[in-house]
Amino acid sequence: MMMPKGNVSAGNASQIRTVSVISRADRISYSLLTWPAFALLFCLTILPLFFLIFFSLTDISMFKLTNFEFIGFHNFISAMGDENFWKSIYISAIQVAGMVTLEMLLGMLSALLLLRDGKFIKGLRLAFLVPLMIAPVVVAYTWRLLYNTDLGVFNYFLSLVGIGRVNWLGHPTLANISIILSDVWLAVPMVSIILLAGLQSISMDYYEASQMDGAGPIRQFFLITMPLIKPTFLVAFLFRLMDAIRSFDIIYALTGGGPGNWSKPLNVYVYERTFQSYRIGYGSSLAVMMLLLIFLLSSILLNRINHSEAY
């Protein structure tokens, strides 16, 4: 009875050595596969972030690329007293609030529409993907033609009902509205697709049971759809919030921040201070503050997402 035990022990030892060899080989393979990706990530994100923080603590500019000095938090203190900085934050808040609110509302309505069956709906789903294939700069210049005071389509239709020419991009309020509408057209399809995936994951048993209890479509939406789709909704909201805060292409191509500074959000102001005023250190400090703002908002939303998934 002892020999089988000895054989089993020898077999186990052999298996352990084999597993150990395989595990060691796997670790080498994992390292070879992951280190190039990590090196690329380090060069494209972590290293630039390090230089951004370092430059924000100096007075470096295009005229002082070699003999710049370390000035600590002076750039951040200067930003606190910069009226244009606070104005850009105010403009960012208006634009982001308008963009995200309309995009989430229209995205939900579109997702509910696309949830239906039918050949027309299938074709509509494909049509919804078109804006996602177009570069934001191309979208911006297309909408700029539509907003043109003399030859724009919008003013043409307004003239048919007796309304005079509207300077869409030359009026402070209308310029911001124009930017918001252009971004909404570009971003609603992405929000719709994300929410549609969440809606399709909801079992129809919930709706059938609620119909037996006499619940109508509105009650079903607020008592079944929204609670079950809340994590997906928050994810879409998080993506759009981060994209809206750092939106640059459409705004710069449409108005360049004008008229005056009335449509210039924080990221455009950072660009101007860095590459037009050549104040690299000051622009870097503004970029760091914008990054901290995005990180703070993202952390809050991620916490809400994890909390909603727990329940």
HELIX and SHEET records of a PDB file:
HELIX    1   1 MET A    2  LEU A   41  1                                  40    
HELIX    2   2 PHE A   42  ILE A   46  3                                   5    
HELIX    3   3 LEU A   47  SER A   56  1                                  10    
HELIX    4   4 HIS A   74  MET A   80  1                                   7    
HELIX    5   5 GLU A   83  LEU A  114  1                                  32    
HELIX    6   6 LYS A  119  PHE A  128  1                                  10    
HELIX    7   7 VAL A  130  MET A  133  5                                   4    
HELIX    8   8 PRO A  136  LEU A  146  1                                  11    
HELIX    9   9 VAL A  153  LEU A  160  1                                   8    
HELIX   10  10 PRO A  172  GLN A  200  1                                  29    
HELIX   11  11 MET A  204  MET A  212  1                                   9    
HELIX   12  12 PRO A  217  GLN A  220  1                                   4    
HELIX   13  13 PHE A  221  THR A  225  3                                   5    
HELIX   14  14 MET A  226  ILE A  245  1                                  20    
HELIX   15  15 ASP A  249  LEU A  254  1                                   6    
HELIX   16  16 LEU A  266  TYR A  271  1                                   6    
HELIX   17  17 GLU A  272  GLN A  276  3                                   5    
HELIX   18  18 ILE A  280  ALA A  310  1                                  31    
END                                                                             
